[in-house]
């Protein structure tokens, strides 16, 4: 298979397979999440707290002063690579064109130098996150292979995309094909790894806040 054949396969069947596996996995995980058995709460609500679930979803997504003081590196690196990943994924014009070709919707992108800088910062932040996780005794003890695998899955498309954009290491066609394949691998495995938190975190935080509000507990 030539470099162009590999790229064409990644753009066609590879993307279709990855998208199909992703959708199947998301439906499966949603069924698992919302079909979990929970005992009926027979207690009388201690207070009326409308919007407690949404309030918790917002407040738990903001920097927490206590956590900031104890683990500033975790906070800084986490926000940096999540924000950089979001910018690189959502506001890079070729990515927007891909969504437009697939779903028929589009939006304004950011200037390419901005996205390029965000991608580089994201790569550095991801590497530092992995290093910090390994060097910190507590985090290293709590970490499982799946945690490092999730970081690797996220890092590969970023690195390959950055190298392809700058025409480095390998011929452009081959590097672009590797970038697309790594992104499709991430897409296909996302529902089956800890990266599923990109969707489940909102449900979990809303549920915890709603239950806490019913019990009269601050959340």
N, C-alpha and C positions, 0 to 999 in steps of 0.2 A: 504494500500500500504506500503510495507516495504521500508527500506532505499535504498536497492539495486534496487528495482523496480522504485523508484523515480529517482535514478541516471540513470538507463537505459532509462527511459522516457525522461529525460533531454538531454541525449546524442543522442537520436533518434528523435522521433516526436517533442519534444520541440524545438530542434535546427532547425529542418526543418521548423516548423511554424514560428519561429523567423526570420530565414533567408528569408523566402518568404514574410513576412510582411515588412521586411527591404527593400528588392528589390522593392516591390510595392510602398512603401513610397518614395523611392529615385527617382523612375521614375516619380511619381506624382509631387514631389517637383521640379524636373528638368523641367517638362512641365510647371508648374506654373511660374518658374523663367524666362525661356527663351521665354515664350509666352506673357510676360507683354507688353502691348502696349506702345510704345514710339513715340513721335512726330518726324518726320523726321527733321534732322538738316539741314536747308537751308543756313546757314551762311558759309562763306568761312573760311577755317582753317587759323588761324593767324600765325601759324608756323608749320614747319614740325618737328615732334618730334617722330621719330621711336622708338618703344620700350618703350614708356612712361607708358603703362599699366603694362608691366613686371617690369619696374623700380619701380613703385609705389608698386607693390605687394611685392617686396623685401624690400624696405625701410620702408614700414608700418609694416613689420613683425620684424623689428629690434627695439631695445630699443630707445625711443625718449627722449632726454635729458630734454626737458621741462616737460614731464609727469613724468620722473624719479624724478625730483626735487619736484614736487607737490604731487605725490602719490607713494613713493618708495615701500610701502607694496604691492600695487596692482601689480606693475611690478615684484617684486621679487617672490611673491606667484604665480602669473600667469605663469611665465616662469618655475618655479620649478615644479608645479604640471602637466603642460602640457608635459614637458620633461620627468618627472618620469612616467607619464601615458604611454607615447610613448614607453619608454624602457620596462616597465612591459608588455605591450601588444604585442610588436613586437619582442622582443629579449628573451622572456622566452621560453625555449626549448619545453615544452608541448604545448604552443600556436603554435609554428612553426610546430609541428607534426600534430596539428589539421588542419592547413592550408594545409599541404602536403596531408593529408588524404582526404580533401575536394576538393582542387583545383589542386593537383599534383605538387605544387611548394614549394620550401623551401629555406632557407638561414641559415647562421651561427648564432647561438645564443650567448649570453653572459654568463659568469660564473654565476651559480645560486646565490652565495652570493651577487654579484653586483645587480642582478635583485631584490633580496629580500630587499636589502637596498633601492633601488629606489622605491619599493612598499611602504615601511614604510614611507619614506620621502614624497611620494605622498599623503598618507593618512593624515599625519600631515598637509601638505600644504592645502589640501582640507578643513579640519576642520577649520584651521585658516582663510581661505578665507571666509567660511560661517560666522564665528564669526566677522571678520572684516566688512563684508557686513552688518551685523545686527547692529554692534556698531557704524558704521559711519553714522551720521544723513542723509547726502546727499544720500549715497548709499542705506540706508534703505528706504528712501522716493521713490527712483527711482525703487527699486526692486519690482518684482511681485512674486506671488506664483510659477510661472513657473521657475524663476531663482533658487529658493531654491530646487525645484523639480529636476531640471537638475543636481544640485550638489549632491543631494541624489542618483539619478540614477547612477552617476559616482562613488560615494563613496561605494555603496553596493558591487559591484563586487570586488573592491580593498580590502575591509575589509574581506569579506568572503573568498576570495582567499588567503589572508595572513594567516587567521586563519586555513584554510584547510591545507596549506603547513606546518604549525607548529603544526598541530594536537591539536588545542586548542578549548575550550568551548564545542564543540559537537563532537560526533564520526566522524571520518574522512569521511566515506562514506556519511553521512548526510550533513556534511559541504561542501563537494565537490559538492554534488547535489545542495545545496543552492547557491553555487558560480556559477555554470553553469546556474541555473535558473535566478539569478540576472543579469548575463551577457546577457542572452537571452532576458530578459525584457528590458535591455538597448538597445540591438540591434533592437528590435521590435519598441521601442518608439522613437528611435533616430531621424528618419525623421520628426516626428510630434511634436518635442519639440525644444527648443532653441539650443539644441546640434547640430542641422543641420548646425550650423556655421562651423563645421569641414570641410564642403565641400563648402558652399556658400561664405565663407570669401574670398577665392581666386578669385572667379568670380567678387564679388563686388569691391574688391580692384583693379583688373585689369581694370574693366569698368570705375571706377572713375578716374584712372590714364590716361586712353586713352582719355576720354572726356576732362580732364584738359589739356592734351598735345595739343589737337585740338584747345582749346581756348587760348593757350599760357599762361596757369596758372601753376605755380609750384605746384607739388603734392608730 
